[in-house]
């Protein structure tokens, strides 16, 4: 069996391009227009996938309908590199300064569908974000300002959605502290579903750690 080679973000990018093709096919009977959309979708995948697989690109080119697309996307799970599952104990080590760390329900997470792990502690207004790369974890903690009306572009997935302000405070030299604030999605699962560029996610975390 072929070893997994697609990141979760890769799969989301493929899914996004498939949806573009299906929208073109449902809204137009013009073969030239449809072929142009397909061509642009394939070009997008060639330029941005972490690994380009010709068989997968051919599948994308020949997507016909929603059922066909659903089955195809589901089949990609066999090639998807999951977020390496982390234990409660390991999370506590990552955030060891938080003596009463409220942990997410890890047993409910589908690790093949997330590019990053994140959860909110509504009691302290803290948000925790964890990235994983080949078993190495990067941890980011910040505070969030809850809102019922904010709409904006998320700094993680770059999509327009309901957002809240996330602020990370970094210690510099001596007693100097710097705070970085960004608007990010209220819905962590929806945000994960929109992440199509893992590099941008890494850059977001790196900016808030530096």
RANORGI-V506598 format. One line per field, one symbol per residue. phi: phi as a letter, one per 20 degrees, with the letter a starting at -180 (. if undefined). psi: psi as a letter, one per 20 degrees, with the letter a starting at -180 (. if undefined). A space follows every 50 residues. Layout:
phi = ???
psi = ???
//
This chain:
phi = .ffgcdfffgffffgffffffffffedbdegffffffffffffgffecff cedfffffffgdfdbffgffffffffgfdeffffgdegffffffdffefd feefeffeeefeddebdbbddffdldcdccdcblnedddccbdcdfbdcf caeffedmdfafccedcdddedfmdeccdcdbecgfeffffgfdfdcfff fffffffeef
psi = ppqpiprhhgghgggghghgghgghhiqjohggghgggghghggghhiqh ppohgghhgghjpgrggggghgghhihhjpoqpopqrgghghhhlihnhl ppqrnhiipoijjqhqpqqqnihikqppppqpolipqpppqaqqoqqiip pappigikqpaprrpppppppbpcjpqpqppqprqgogghghiioiohgh gghggghih.
//
